[in-house]
Amino acid sequence: MTTSTRERIVTESLRLFADRGYAATSVAEIEAAAGLSPGAGGLYRHFRSKEEVLAAAVREHITRTREQIASVMEIAGDFAGRPLEVRLKMACKAGLAKMREEQDLIRVLFRDLDQFPHLVAEMREGIVNPLYDSIATWLGSQPEYDDADEDWPAIASVLGGAVVNYWLSNESLYESPTRVDETRFVDGWVRLALGLVAAEHSPA
């Protein structure tokens, strides 16, 4: 599949912004990384400014996330017959994979996006909230939780937040909390989620 010049500019700019920071990355460096003649103005044939390149990167990730959510929800139906423990493990691993996939965008978010509050808002409404909403919807749709009277958005915030925190600790501190490896983290996450079933059937 051939990558367009515009796509290369967006991909390489996000990588450079993540590695060096938005302010420290020049248009010429983006052009060179995208295979254009540095300083010749090739970027401006596709974008009006460096900020517009960043905005395009954010919006392309938003579009991809929406498509992924729709696809994952569809695939989840194919695994409805598997034990809840297996489905939960798959959900947790999918969350960690999504964090890894978005690592460049997350680095830019924490390093530079305070300069662009409108892009923070777009990420919040286009990526973060839809992901948490999808977790809440998925949990509430599991037959084992049919009788559970739970605040699924709140539960999703706790379980989703655990995935985010685990990944961020590895990313920023270069080590997971108390050196818990990913297998143990996933197993612990699943046990917590399974507890929602046990809690519903426990005496008051």
N, C-alpha and C positions, 0 to 999 in steps of 0.2 A: 504494500500500500504506500503510495507516494505521499510524502508530507509536504504541504504547501509552505511557501515562504512565511506566510502569516502564522501558521501553526508553529514553525520553527522559532520564530521571534518570541511568541508567547511562552513556549516551553523553555527556551534558553534564558529568557529574561527572568522567569520565576526561579530557575535554578541559581542564577547569579544573585538575585535579590536574597534568596535564602542563604547563600554562602557568604556574601559580602555586605548585604544590607542595601536597601533601595537607594539611599543617598550616595553610597560609595560606588554604585554601578553606573557607568556612563553609557550613553546611547551607542558610542563607538564600540564599546565592549560587547554590547548586546548584538550589534551588527556582525562583529567578528565571530561570535559564538554561533550565530544563525547562518554563517556561511556567506555573509554579504561583505562588501568592501567597507572596512571600518572608516567612519567619518565621511562617507560619500552620500549619506542621507537616505539610504535604502529603507530604513525603518519608517521614515516619514511618508513613504508611498503607501503604507498600510495603516499607520497610526499617526495621530496628530501630535502626540507627546509620549513621554515615558510613562506618565501617570495613566494614560489611556491603555497602554500595554498592560499595566498592572490590573486595571479594571477588567480588561478582557480576560486575563488569567483567572481572576476571581469568578467572573460570570461563566466561563467555560467549565470551571469546576462545579459551579452550582447546577448547570445543565446536566453534567455527567452524573452528579449525585442524585438528581431527580430520576434520571433514567435507571440508575442502579437500584434505587429504592423500589421502583416499580418492578424491576426484574427480580430482585431478591424476594419480594412478597409473592411473586408468581412461583418462583422456585420453591419457596417454603411450603406451598401447598402440596408439592410432590413428596415432601417428607412428613406429611401429617400422620402417617401410620407408624412412624418410628417412635420409640420411647421418648418421653419428655426430656429425660436427661441428655439424650443424644441431640435433640433439637436445641436445647439450651446451649450445649457445648458448641454446636455449629454457629449459633447466634453470637456467642462471646468471641469465637475465633474470627468471625466476619467483622466484628467491631474493631478488633486489633488490626486486622488487615486493612480496614478503611483508614485507620490512623496512620499506618505506614504509607499507604498510598498518598495521603494528603500531607506528608511530612514537610515538603517544601512550602506549601501554602500556610501551614501552621507556624513554621519558623518566621515567615514574613508577617503573619498576624501578630505574633508576640513582639517582633522586633520593630516593625515599621507602621503597622496599620493604624496606630493612634493618630498618625498624621492625616488619615483619611477616614473620618468617622462614617461617611456614607458607605464606604466599602465594608466597614465593620458591620454596619446594619444589614447590608446585603448578604454577608456571610452568615450572620445570625439567623436571618429570616429564610435564606436560601439553602443553607447547608445544615447548621447546627439544630435549629428547631425541627425541621423536617425529619432529621435522623432520630431525634428523641421522640417525636410523634410516632414514627414508624415502630420504634421499640415498644411504646405504650400500646399501640394498636395490635402489634403481633402478640405481646404477652396476653392482652385481654381476649385474644381470639383462640387461645389454646384451650382445648376442651377440659383439661385437668383443672383449669381455673374457673370453670363455668359458674360455680357457686360462690366464688370469692367476691366479696364486696370490697374491692381495693381501689385506691386512688392510683390508677395505672400511670398517669403522667408523673406522679411523684415517685413511684417505684422505678419508672424508666430513668428518672433523673439520678437516682441512687445507683442503679446498676450500670447505666451508661457512663455516669461520672466516674465509677470505679475503673472502667476500661480506659477512659481518658487519662485519669491520674496515673494508672500503671504505666501507660505508654509515655506520658510526659516525664515521669521519674526516670525511666530508662533513657529517654532522649536528652534531658537536661542535666541529670545527675550521673549519667553513664552507668547506672546500676538501679535495679528494681528495689522497691522498699523491702528492707530486711532480707535482701538477696533471694526473694522468692522467684523461682524461674517461671516461665510462661505456662508450663504444664500445670504446676501447682496453683498458679493464679486462676487459670480456667477452671480447674476442679473446685476451688474455693468459691468462685463466682457461681458455678452451677449449684453447689450445695446451698448457697444463700437463696437462689431463685427457687429451688425445690422446696425450701422451707415455707414458701407461700402456700403450698399445698398442705403441708403438715400443720401449719398454723390454723388453717381454715377448719381442720378436723380435730383440733385439740380442744379440751374442755376450756370454758371461759374462766 
